[in-house]
Amino acid sequence: QAELGKPQRNCNTLPGFDFSYGLYIRSTDGGVPEAIGHWNTVKPRTASVPNMPRDFITMNRGALKAGCTTAREFNLYYKAKDIRCKDEEYSRFNRCPPKIPADMTYGVTTRPCTPLYDLLQHKYRELWMEQQRALTAAQRAEKKKKDKARDTRTTLLRKQPLPAKEESFWHLPHLEKVGPHLSTFPDHDARKKVFSA
């Protein structure tokens, strides 16, 4: 039963003063005698053998010698004789060293000395001012090109009008070579006189 007039306790009792929290490590908790008396060295790791890629050139040659012709026979041959590439081909020691030119210098190139004469003459300022002037002139020329109005069809026709078409009367093609059936002139001379006028 709970004590009268006191709240109920929900906590555990703590261990004594000689109790140590955490893990007990033998190699470090032994002190100097432990360190002198034991040789705790790291065990060498065994190098994992890399999974080399398949040597398809050798396998294809062998499959052809065995008489394989279809893709299924080739796959069965690959499963039966799985030949991998040799490690020496992929070794970094057997690779050719990179070709470097004879006159190549390693390291950072020496910085050229500061031209004090140019600094005293303010040459760099003048160069910058010339560049700015050229840039401004180029921007103005580009703006003028943009502001110029483009020619429309109306303005082009005003400058170069189209040639006037010659008016030709339309005649029926089957009536062009037919002579007149009626003659209202009294004689041939009167007809000539009228047409000459």
C-alpha positions as CSV (number, residue, x, y, z in Angstrom):
1,Q,0.0,0.0,0.0
2,A,1.0,3.6,-0.6
3,E,2.3,5.7,2.3
4,L,-0.4,7.9,3.9
5,G,-0.2,11.5,2.9
6,K,2.7,11.0,0.4
7,P,2.7,10.6,-3.4
8,Q,3.3,7.2,-4.9
9,R,6.9,6.6,-6.0
10,N,7.4,5.5,-9.6
11,C,11.2,5.6,-9.8
12,N,13.9,3.0,-9.3
13,T,16.7,3.2,-6.8
14,L,20.2,4.2,-8.2
15,P,23.2,1.9,-7.9
16,G,26.0,2.5,-5.5
17,F,29.1,4.8,-5.9
18,D,31.3,2.0,-7.2
19,F,29.0,1.4,-10.2
20,S,30.3,2.6,-13.6
21,Y,27.9,3.4,-16.5
22,G,28.6,2.3,-20.1
23,L,30.7,-0.5,-21.6
24,Y,33.7,-2.0,-20.0
25,I,36.6,-2.2,-22.6
26,R,39.4,-4.5,-21.5
27,S,42.1,-3.0,-23.8
28,T,41.8,0.5,-22.4
29,D,40.5,-0.1,-18.9
30,G,43.6,-2.1,-17.9
31,G,45.9,0.9,-17.7
32,V,49.7,0.8,-18.4
33,P,50.2,-2.9,-17.4
34,E,47.5,-3.9,-19.8
35,A,49.0,-1.8,-22.6
36,I,52.5,-3.2,-22.1
37,G,51.6,-6.8,-21.6
38,H,49.3,-7.3,-24.7
39,W,49.8,-6.6,-28.4
40,N,46.3,-5.6,-29.7
41,T,47.0,-5.2,-33.4
42,V,44.5,-4.7,-36.2
43,K,44.1,-7.8,-38.2
44,P,44.9,-7.4,-41.9
45,R,41.9,-7.4,-44.2
46,T,41.9,-9.8,-47.0
47,A,41.6,-8.0,-50.3
48,S,38.3,-8.8,-52.0
49,V,38.8,-10.2,-55.5
50,P,37.2,-7.8,-58.0
51,N,34.5,-9.4,-60.2
52,M,36.2,-9.1,-63.6
53,P,34.1,-8.6,-66.7
54,R,33.6,-11.5,-69.1
55,D,36.1,-12.1,-71.9
56,F,33.6,-12.3,-74.8
57,I,36.3,-12.4,-77.5
58,T,37.8,-15.7,-76.1
59,M,34.4,-17.2,-75.4
60,N,33.1,-16.4,-78.9
61,R,36.2,-17.9,-80.5
62,G,35.8,-21.1,-78.4
63,A,32.1,-21.2,-79.2
64,L,32.8,-21.0,-83.0
65,K,35.4,-23.8,-82.6
66,A,32.8,-25.9,-80.8
67,G,30.4,-25.4,-83.7
68,C,27.8,-23.1,-82.1
69,T,25.7,-21.2,-84.6
70,T,22.5,-20.0,-82.9
71,A,22.1,-17.5,-80.1
72,R,20.8,-20.2,-77.7
73,E,23.9,-22.3,-78.3
74,F,26.1,-19.3,-77.6
75,N,24.3,-18.6,-74.3
76,L,24.6,-22.3,-73.2
77,Y,28.4,-22.1,-74.1
78,Y,28.7,-18.9,-72.0
79,K,27.1,-20.6,-69.0
80,A,29.2,-23.7,-69.4
81,K,32.6,-21.9,-69.9
82,D,32.5,-18.6,-68.1
83,I,35.9,-17.0,-69.0
84,R,36.7,-13.7,-67.2
85,C,39.3,-11.1,-68.2
86,K,42.7,-11.3,-66.6
87,D,43.6,-8.9,-63.9
88,E,46.9,-7.9,-65.6
89,E,44.9,-6.2,-68.4
90,Y,43.2,-3.9,-65.9
91,S,46.2,-3.3,-63.7
92,R,47.2,0.3,-63.4
93,F,50.9,-0.7,-63.5
94,N,50.6,-2.2,-67.0
95,R,48.9,0.8,-68.5
96,C,51.0,3.2,-70.6
97,P,52.1,6.4,-68.9
98,P,50.5,9.6,-70.2
99,K,52.4,11.3,-73.0
100,I,53.7,14.6,-71.8
101,P,55.6,17.1,-74.0
102,A,59.3,17.4,-73.4
103,D,59.2,21.2,-72.7
104,M,56.4,21.0,-70.1
105,T,57.0,22.6,-66.8
106,Y,55.2,21.5,-63.7
107,G,53.7,23.9,-61.2
108,V,52.3,27.4,-61.5
109,T,53.9,29.8,-64.0
110,T,55.7,32.8,-62.6
111,R,53.7,35.9,-62.5
112,P,55.0,38.7,-64.7
113,C,56.3,41.8,-63.0
114,T,54.1,44.8,-62.6
115,P,54.8,47.5,-65.2
116,L,55.2,50.6,-63.1
117,Y,55.7,52.9,-66.1
118,D,52.2,52.0,-67.4
119,L,50.8,52.5,-63.9
120,L,52.3,55.9,-63.6
121,Q,51.0,57.0,-67.0
122,H,47.5,55.8,-66.2
123,K,47.6,53.5,-69.3
124,Y,45.1,51.0,-67.9
125,R,42.5,53.8,-67.3
126,E,42.9,55.1,-70.9
127,L,42.4,51.5,-72.3
128,W,39.3,51.1,-70.2
129,M,37.9,54.5,-71.4
130,E,38.5,53.5,-75.0
131,Q,36.7,50.2,-74.5
132,Q,33.8,52.0,-72.9
133,R,33.6,54.5,-75.8
134,A,33.7,51.8,-78.4
135,L,30.9,49.9,-76.5
136,T,28.8,53.0,-76.3
137,A,29.2,53.7,-80.0
138,A,28.3,50.1,-80.9
139,Q,25.1,50.4,-78.7
140,R,24.1,53.6,-80.3
141,A,24.6,52.2,-83.8
142,E,22.5,49.2,-82.9
143,K,19.8,51.4,-81.5
144,K,19.7,53.5,-84.7
145,K,19.3,50.3,-86.7
146,K,16.4,49.3,-84.5
147,D,14.7,52.7,-84.7
148,K,14.9,52.9,-88.5
149,A,11.4,52.2,-90.0
150,R,11.1,49.3,-92.2
151,D,9.8,49.6,-95.8
152,T,6.2,48.5,-96.3
153,R,4.6,47.5,-99.6
154,T,3.2,51.0,-99.9
155,T,6.5,52.8,-99.5
156,L,8.2,50.3,-101.9
157,L,5.5,51.0,-104.5
158,R,6.0,54.7,-104.1
159,K,9.7,54.4,-104.7
160,Q,9.4,51.9,-107.6
161,P,5.9,51.9,-109.1
162,L,4.8,48.9,-111.1
163,P,4.8,49.4,-114.9
164,A,1.4,50.3,-116.4
165,K,-0.4,47.5,-118.0
166,E,-1.2,47.9,-121.7
167,E,-4.9,47.7,-122.2
168,S,-5.9,45.1,-124.8
169,F,-9.5,44.4,-125.8
170,W,-10.8,40.9,-125.6
171,H,-11.8,39.2,-128.8
172,L,-13.5,35.9,-129.3
173,P,-10.8,33.6,-130.8
174,H,-13.2,32.0,-133.4
175,L,-14.3,35.4,-134.7
176,E,-10.9,37.0,-135.2
177,K,-10.2,36.0,-138.8
178,V,-13.8,36.2,-140.1
179,G,-14.4,39.0,-142.5
180,P,-17.5,41.3,-142.5
181,H,-20.7,40.0,-143.9
182,L,-22.3,43.4,-144.5
183,S,-21.0,46.4,-146.2
184,T,-22.9,49.7,-145.6
185,F,-20.6,51.9,-147.6
186,P,-21.8,53.0,-151.1
187,D,-18.5,52.1,-152.7
188,H,-14.9,50.9,-151.9
189,D,-13.4,54.5,-152.1
190,A,-15.8,55.8,-149.4
191,R,-14.8,52.8,-147.1
192,K,-11.1,53.6,-147.5
193,K,-11.7,57.3,-146.8
194,V,-13.5,56.5,-143.6
195,F,-10.8,54.1,-142.3
196,S,-8.0,56.4,-143.2
197,A,-9.5,59.1,-141.0
